[in-house]
Structures are given as structure tokens and as C-alpha cells.
Amino acid sequence: MTDEYANWSARGRAPADDEAGLREALDGDQPRKREAALALVDEAESGLTDATVERVAGAARSADGAKTRQFAVEALGVAGRGVETIAAALDDPDEWVRAEAVVALSRAAPGASERLRDALEDDHAAVRRNAIIALAKTDAAGADLLVDRLKNDPRPAVREYAAQFLPEAAETERAVRLLAAVLARDPGSFVRAKAAEGLGDLGTDRAEEALETHGLDDRSDDVRKTAERALARSRGVDPENLDVDGGPRQSGEAGGASAGPGGSGAPRTGPESGRPRPPGGSDAPSGRLDDGPGVPQPGAAPVDDGTGRVGSRPGPDPRPQGHRPSKPNDDGEPRRSESATDTGGDDS
């Protein structure tokens, strides 16, 4: 344990100094049991004995506290043990335990892709988001699954990661077409930023056109900056030397009084210019993203099943391969593990 994390969460309050002591502490009362389960996450990095795995699995199945069950599931995942117990936790009544179980299952049984796909039907965004990441990182997502999430998932936290992994899974032309539509129409700024990154990586003429048309004039500063970097990366130039519409883009001009987000040579759009903003970003009406030629225009398709609605801001990246300790909350209690956290808020 590094000094950086020494006072975080229950890691500074482990009820024992060794695995055997922590195993025994799992039979104690809360919060001792919860702190032991969390401490065993660290112990699991070097492996757990059969006796400890059995005790941790028991806590994952029956502990009264949801946090204790979550940390127990996480410990099993880090140890790569207790696959049946982890899979059972996917049906836990607590959403954060289920979200952790997705990550743990991808570690302990990377081939359990069908069970991970089932998690995409969970009613909580954190579970679905973790399932997208786990499937993508085990090469089991597939283009059609990611496209479905981009079109139909109502939460930006899920669509963001579908957009991130799409360039690796889909044929280039299809990926560009979808990400261009996402950049133009998705109401979530985090989702549009991921689409801009992907377009920059793909680097085709059409990808660059989408970045210029929609990314450089997005209403979100973060999306504009991401699109600028992506376009510069695609063209192999420094962002400060990016040439858009015949003029070099100057740093700091986005949102300025005399130049649009595209720089001195880029045409301004929006109310202040008297020209309509291109259909896109959170200024556009919500609507289904079309996996077809061109970029969908406002009103091109109706909203159904919540498609396109603004949801929660995505939390820290719950990458299956690494555990990140969590900070204590205001009451000194450990927060839920960051690998399963989804924070609230408006994502536009």
C-alpha cells in the first residue's frame, strides 16, 4: 500500500495485518466486516488461500451490508476465484454490487461473455457501462452490440464507452458514419467528446469533415477542444497550427468576440453570427441516431424508449484490469469502489 492511499477509506483501518486475521474479521460486526473485506481486495493481488476464498464468498453471498458484499465480490475478482459466487452477485438487489460483479467476472472468467451481455439489460447505468467495458476489453463486444448501445441506451455513461470502443470493433466507414452522427446529435457532451476522439483516430476525409462541421462548433468547450486535438492528430499537425478553412486556428479563440470556434478562418455560426448552428450537439432535438449515409438532421427520427435523453455524468473509468482505492465520504465511511461508481448530474 502506497503512502498516497494510506489514509483512504478503510485501508487505513484494516482490522488485522495479515490474511488470516482479515479472514477471521469477516465474522465480526459492521464496520469491522466491511473493512476486512476491503482490505482483502489488496491481499487478493498476491492470491488468497482456499480458506479465505470460502469465507469471502460467504460474505459476498450473505453479508447484511451491501458495501461488504461489493468489496467481497471485488476481492474474488482480483484473486480470480469464486466464479460461481461472482456470477450470482450479478443478481444482487444492490446495483453497486451488480456493477462490481461485472468487473469481477471479466477478471475471473474473461470468457463469460454471454453472462456479461445479459448485464446490458440491467436497469442501472453503472452495470451496463461496466458490461460494455468488460466486453470490449475481452474482445467480445462486437460492432452491432456497440451500435445498439449508441442508438438505444438512454444514459450517456453507457453511450460514451460504446463510442470509445466502436472504432476498434466496426469497419472504418461504418464507424465514421456512426461517430459523425453521434458528434452531431448526441445530447451528452462526454459522448460527443468520445466520438470526436474516435474520428480523429480513424482519420478519413469524412471523419475530418465531421470534426470541422460539428466538433469545432460544439457548444461545449470540452468537445470543441477535443475535436480540435483530434483533427490536428488526424492531420499530423500541432493543434496551434491547425488550418481550418484556409486560416490557422489560434489558441484561445474558441468563444471569442471576433472568431468562431474554428479560428480566424472558420465561419462562425449560432445566434451571434446570424447563421444557424449546424444540427448537432446538445442544441439539436433528441432523436435516434441513424446508421445510414450522412448525418441525421433534426427531426429525422422520433425519440422512443428514452433514446437521446440526458442522463448521468459518467464516473471514473471502471477498467476491469485495475482496482483504484476510494476516498472516504464526509462521515469517514468508505465510498463505494470507484470501479462501480456512477455519479449523477446533467451531462450536457
Residue pairs with C-beta under 8 A, 6 or more apart in sequence:
1 11
1 42
5 11
5 325
6 12
8 325
8 326
8 327
8 328
9 38
9 325
9 326
9 327
9 328
9 334
9 335
10 31
10 34
10 35
10 38
10 39
10 334
11 38
11 39
11 42
11 325
13 35
14 22
14 35
14 36
14 38
14 39
15 21
15 22
15 25
15 28
15 32
15 35
15 36
15 39
16 22
16 24
16 25
16 36
16 39
19 40
19 43
19 48
19 49
19 52
20 52
22 36
22 39
22 40
22 43
22 52
23 36
23 40
23 51
23 52
23 55
23 56
25 32
25 33
25 35
25 36
26 33
26 36
26 37
26 40
26 55
26 56
26 58
26 59
26 72
27 33
27 55
28 36
30 64
30 65
30 68
31 333
33 59
33 63
33 65
33 68
34 65
34 67
34 68
34 71
34 334
35 334
37 56
37 59
37 63
37 68
37 71
37 72
37 75
38 71
38 334
40 48
40 52
40 56
40 71
40 72
40 75
41 71
41 74
41 75
41 78
41 323
41 337
43 52
43 75
44 75
44 76
44 78
44 79
45 78
45 323
47 79
48 56
48 75
48 79
48 81
53 76
53 79
53 81
53 82
56 72
56 75
56 76
56 82
57 72
57 76
57 82
57 85
59 68
59 69
59 72
60 69
60 72
60 73
60 76
60 82
60 85
60 86
60 89
61 69
61 85
61 88
61 89
63 69
63 72
66 92
66 94
66 96
66 97
67 96
67 334
67 336
69 89
69 92
69 94
69 97
70 94
70 96
70 97
70 100
70 336
70 337
70 340
71 337
73 85
73 86
73 89
73 97
73 100
73 101
73 104
74 100
74 103
74 104
74 323
74 337
74 339
76 82
76 85
76 86
76 104
76 108
77 86
77 100
77 103
77 104
77 105
77 106
77 107
77 108
78 104
78 107
78 323
79 108
80 107
80 108
81 108
82 108
83 105
83 108
83 109
83 112
86 101
86 104
86 105
86 108
86 109
87 101
87 105
87 109
87 112
87 115
89 97
89 98
89 100
89 101
89 104
90 98
90 101
90 102
90 105
90 115
90 118
90 119
91 98
92 98
92 101
95 122
95 124
95 126
95 127
96 126
96 336
96 337
96 340
96 341
97 340
98 119
98 122
98 124
98 127
99 124
99 126
99 127
99 129
99 130
99 318
99 339
99 340
99 342
100 337
100 339
100 340
102 116
102 119
102 127
102 130
102 131
102 134
103 130
103 134
103 318
103 320
103 339
103 340
105 112
105 115
105 116
105 134
106 112
106 116
106 134
106 135
106 137
106 138
106 320
107 320
107 321
110 138
111 138
113 135
113 138
113 140
116 131
116 134
116 135
116 138
116 140
117 131
117 135
117 140
117 145
119 127
119 128
119 130
119 131
120 128
120 131
120 132
120 145
120 149
122 128
122 131
124 342
125 153
125 155
125 157
125 158
125 311
125 312
125 342
126 157
126 315
126 318
126 340
126 341
126 342
128 149
128 153
128 155
128 158
129 155
129 157
129 158
129 160
129 161
129 314
129 318
129 342
130 318
130 320
130 339
130 340
132 141
132 146
132 149
132 158
132 161
132 162
132 165
133 161
133 165
133 317
133 318
133 319
133 320
134 320
135 141
135 145
136 146
136 161
136 164
136 165
136 168
136 169
137 319
137 320
137 321
141 165
141 169
142 169
143 166
143 169
143 170
143 171
143 174
143 175
146 162
146 165
146 166
146 169
146 170
147 162
147 166
147 170
147 178
147 291
149 158
149 159
149 162
150 159
150 162
150 163
150 166
150 178
150 182
150 289
151 288
151 289
151 291
151 307
152 305
152 307
153 159
153 162
154 305
154 306
154 307
154 308
154 309
154 311
155 311
155 312
156 186
156 187
156 188
156 190
156 191
156 310
156 311
156 312
156 313
156 314
156 347
157 190
157 311
157 312
157 313
157 314
157 315
157 342
157 347
159 182
159 186
159 188
159 191
160 188
160 190
160 191
160 194
160 314
161 194
161 314
163 179
163 182
163 191
163 194
163 195
163 198
164 194
164 197
164 198
166 175
166 178
166 179
166 198
167 175
167 179
167 198
167 201
167 202
169 175
170 178
172 202
172 204
173 204
173 206
174 291
175 198
175 202
176 199
176 202
176 204
176 206
176 207
176 210
177 206
177 291
177 292
177 293
177 294
178 289
178 291
179 195
179 196
179 198
179 199
179 202
179 207
179 210
180 195
180 199
180 206
180 207
180 210
180 214
180 295
181 289
181 290
181 291
181 295
181 296
182 191
182 192
182 195
182 289
183 192
183 195
183 196
183 199
183 210
183 211
183 214
183 215
183 218
183 223
183 227
183 280
183 281
184 210
184 213
184 214
184 278
184 279
184 280
184 281
184 284
184 295
184 296
185 279
185 280
185 281
185 284
185 287
185 289
185 295
185 296
185 308
186 192
186 195
186 281
186 289
186 308
187 281
187 282
187 284
187 286
187 308
187 309
187 310
187 347
187 348
188 282
188 310
188 311
188 347
188 348
189 218
189 220
189 222
189 223
189 281
189 282
189 347
189 348
190 313
190 314
190 347
191 347
192 215
192 218
192 220
192 223
192 281
193 220
193 222
193 223
193 226
196 211
196 215
196 223
196 226
196 227
196 230
197 226
197 230
199 207
199 208
199 210
199 211
199 215
199 227
199 230
199 234
200 207
200 211
200 227
200 229
200 230
200 231
200 232
200 233
200 234
201 230
201 233
201 234
202 234
203 233
203 234
207 234
208 231
208 234
208 235
210 295
211 227
211 230
211 231
211 234
212 231
212 244
212 245
212 262
212 266
213 278
213 280
213 295
214 227
214 278
214 280
214 281
214 295
215 223
215 224
215 226
215 227
215 228
215 230
215 231
216 224
216 227
216 228
216 231
216 244
216 260
216 261
216 262
216 266
217 224
217 260
217 261
217 262
217 266
217 269
217 270
217 277
217 278
217 280
218 224
218 227
218 261
218 280
218 281
219 277
219 281
219 282
219 283
220 281
220 282
220 348
221 254
221 255
223 281
224 254
224 261
225 254
228 239
228 242
228 249
228 254
229 239
231 242
231 244
232 238
232 239
232 241
232 242
235 242
237 243
239 249
239 251
240 248
240 249
240 250
240 251
241 248
241 249
242 248
242 249
242 263
243 249
243 265
244 262
244 263
244 265
244 266
245 262
245 265
245 266
245 267
246 265
247 263
247 264
247 265
247 266
248 263
248 264
248 265
249 262
249 263
249 264
249 265
249 266
250 259
250 263
250 264
253 259
253 260
253 261
253 263
253 264
254 261
255 261
259 266
259 268
260 266
260 267
260 268
260 269
260 273
267 273
267 275
268 275
269 275
269 276
269 277
269 278
270 276
270 277
277 283
279 295
279 296
279 297
279 298
280 295
282 310
282 348
284 298
285 298
285 299
286 303
286 307
286 308
286 309
287 296
287 298
287 299
287 300
287 301
287 302
287 303
287 307
287 308
288 296
288 300
288 301
288 302
288 303
288 304
288 307
288 308
289 296
289 308
290 296
290 300
290 301
303 309
310 346
310 347
310 348
311 347
312 342
312 343
312 344
312 345
312 347
313 343
313 344
313 345
313 346
313 347
314 342
314 343
314 347
315 338
315 341
315 342
315 343
316 324
316 338
316 339
316 341
318 338
318 339
318 340
318 341
319 339
320 339
323 337
323 339
324 337
324 338
324 339
325 338
326 334
326 335
326 336
326 337
326 338
326 341
327 335
328 334
328 335
329 335
335 341
